[in-house]
Amino acid sequence: MKSIIRLKDVEFSYPNGQKALKGINLEIFEGEKIALVGSNGAGKSTLLLMLNGMLKPDAGTVFFKGEPVSYNRSELRDLRKKVGFVFQNPDHQIIAPTVFQDVAFGPVNLDYTEDEINRSVSEALMYVDLSGFERRPPHQLSGGEKKKVAIAGVLAMEPEVLVFDEPTSALDPASSEGIMELLEELNHEGKTTIISTHDVELAYPWADRIILMNDGMILTCSSPADAFSDGKMLRDAKLSRPVLLELYSSLFEMGMLPEAEKPPRSVLDFVHLVERGNGSISKGKSESCGSIYLVDADRLGDKSLKDCLESIPVDFVGAMGSYAKKKAESDGIDLNFTYGVIDKCLLKAISGQNSMIITTGGMIKRVIDRVNEFCEESGKQVDVVSIDEFSE
Ligand SMILES: Nc1ncnc2c1ncn2[C@@H]1O[C@H](COP(=O)(O)OP(=O)(O)OP(=O)(O)O)[C@@H](O)[C@H]1O
């Protein structure tokens, strides 16, 4: 894996003397999903602000792709294009009188041509499902919509790295799920994604690596299971253990669950472990599992998803990615799953029910890889059936 951002011996104090970062050493690799987790005041936002040069260390060095950041004007401009930053409070980011102007702010400042500005704004708004909002004044939008405008403003600059400070703060559960699904989609399109949060339940299933912070220092930088298993470290960080991990540890200690190779990170992993404990793995024959039908929304052309649904015996429908969700909505499909779609469909499959996943591009492979991984681990056979007859 290639290093994309590295912090070496970084120290930082605010002008009032408050020391916010102490001896930070950290390396982030291309394509990773990283969650910075810590309680209030741990130093998460300060660390994130180092990543695109918005703050300059008092001591130590920040590297981008192996080169030390030099903080001159033109280099900072370049760095901020490559490392997009979404603030916790969208009101701190949204500045223009209309959604279009706000999202266009970055591209205009980067001297894009008019055509490039129009293209990047419309693609970014499409991504966050706000096409048609171009003329709306941002201050009249809901909190979740404002957050999406702020994200679109960053996406319009086509960054390689996305940094989100508390991406779901102040959002309702559905909006939070929508934002996390969007982050997942962006990561699958190759963007390195870094978030800060104090929500361990959000970070545990999502991240590749957890950076646990307290009092301006990194306590550990490790896999979610390792980072959240150490009770003392969690207490030091003033955090609790994710419920799924706590439940697994307790039931394992009581001898009620077998030891897992990797502790469960999802309800699906947990159900599988319970099944293993009950010796019911032998029930996992292919005839007892439902199938997952996979539709590539990009290849539907003018065909309606309703046609697909009529011809296939499915009990549940999920969509992954903004384009697929939009297509489902415009075709009048009532979606059962819009977040954690693959695992939810796998859960249905192991109870013998069929489901359909509507998605696009790189996420097709993600569905196939996740199902294969599950089948390998569980010994079950869940078939993924690509719906090709509606292809162009
Ligand atoms: N602009 C500032 N001026 C002075 N001190 C600051 C400033 N911003 C943050 N601090 C201090 O720096 C420390 C780290 O703050 P930071 O905002 O990075 O923490 P955080 O982990 O993001 O917290 P939260 O989860 O509450 O947002 C805290 O002690 C905070 O009071």
Ligand as a Chemical Component Dictionary entry (heavy atoms), coordinates in Angstrom:
data_LIG
# 
_chem_comp.id                   LIG 
_chem_comp.type                 NON-POLYMER 
_chem_comp.pdbx_formal_charge   0 
_chem_comp.three_letter_code    LIG 
# 
loop_
_chem_comp_atom.comp_id 
_chem_comp_atom.atom_id 
_chem_comp_atom.alt_atom_id 
_chem_comp_atom.type_symbol 
_chem_comp_atom.charge 
_chem_comp_atom.model_Cartn_x 
_chem_comp_atom.model_Cartn_y 
_chem_comp_atom.model_Cartn_z 
_chem_comp_atom.pdbx_ordinal 
LIG N1  N1  N 0 -9.533  27.533 18.463 1  
LIG C1  C1  C 0 -9.096  27.051 19.615 2  
LIG N2  N2  N 0 -8.476  27.848 20.518 3  
LIG C2  C2  C 0 -8.020  27.353 21.684 4  
LIG N3  N3  N 0 -8.131  26.054 22.045 5  
LIG C3  C3  C 0 -8.734  25.223 21.202 6  
LIG C4  C4  C 0 -9.270  25.668 19.945 7  
LIG N4  N4  N 0 -9.823  24.616 19.313 8  
LIG C5  C5  C 0 -9.659  23.565 20.136 9  
LIG N5  N5  N 0 -9.009  23.917 21.261 10 
LIG C6  C6  C 0 -8.626  23.037 22.375 11 
LIG O1  O1  O 0 -7.765  22.032 21.867 12 
LIG C7  C7  C 0 -8.068  20.754 22.454 13 
LIG C8  C8  C 0 -8.414  19.773 21.341 14 
LIG O2  O2  O 0 -9.622  20.220 20.720 15 
LIG P1  P1  P 0 -10.250 19.509 19.445 16 
LIG O3  O3  O 0 -11.363 20.371 18.970 17 
LIG O4  O4  O 0 -9.181  19.155 18.502 18 
LIG O5  O5  O 0 -10.841 18.161 20.113 19 
LIG P2  P2  P 0 -11.903 17.127 19.528 20 
LIG O6  O6  O 0 -11.388 15.781 19.881 21 
LIG O7  O7  O 0 -12.168 17.403 18.107 22 
LIG O8  O8  O 0 -13.185 17.469 20.420 23 
LIG P3  P3  P 0 -14.770 17.417 20.051 24 
LIG O9  O9  O 0 -15.138 15.981 19.911 25 
LIG O10 O10 O 0 -15.382 18.041 21.268 26 
LIG O11 O11 O 0 -14.966 18.216 18.801 27 
LIG C9  C9  C 0 -9.191  21.005 23.427 28 
LIG O12 O12 O 0 -8.629  21.127 24.708 29 
LIG C10 C10 C 0 -9.809  22.319 22.992 30 
LIG O13 O13 O 0 -10.329 23.034 24.079 31 
# 
loop_
_chem_comp_bond.comp_id 
_chem_comp_bond.atom_id_1 
_chem_comp_bond.atom_id_2 
_chem_comp_bond.value_order 
_chem_comp_bond.pdbx_ordinal 
LIG N1  C1  SING 1  
LIG C1  N2  SING 2  
LIG C1  C4  DOUB 3  
LIG N2  C2  DOUB 4  
LIG C2  N3  SING 5  
LIG N3  C3  DOUB 6  
LIG C3  C4  SING 7  
LIG C3  N5  SING 8  
LIG C4  N4  SING 9  
LIG N4  C5  DOUB 10 
LIG C5  N5  SING 11 
LIG N5  C6  SING 12 
LIG C6  O1  SING 13 
LIG C6  C10 SING 14 
LIG O1  C7  SING 15 
LIG C7  C8  SING 16 
LIG C7  C9  SING 17 
LIG C8  O2  SING 18 
LIG O2  P1  SING 19 
LIG P1  O3  DOUB 20 
LIG P1  O4  SING 21 
LIG P1  O5  SING 22 
LIG O5  P2  SING 23 
LIG P2  O6  DOUB 24 
LIG P2  O7  SING 25 
LIG P2  O8  SING 26 
LIG O8  P3  SING 27 
LIG P3  O9  DOUB 28 
LIG P3  O10 SING 29 
LIG P3  O11 SING 30 
LIG C9  O12 SING 31 
LIG C9  C10 SING 32 
LIG C10 O13 SING 33 
# 
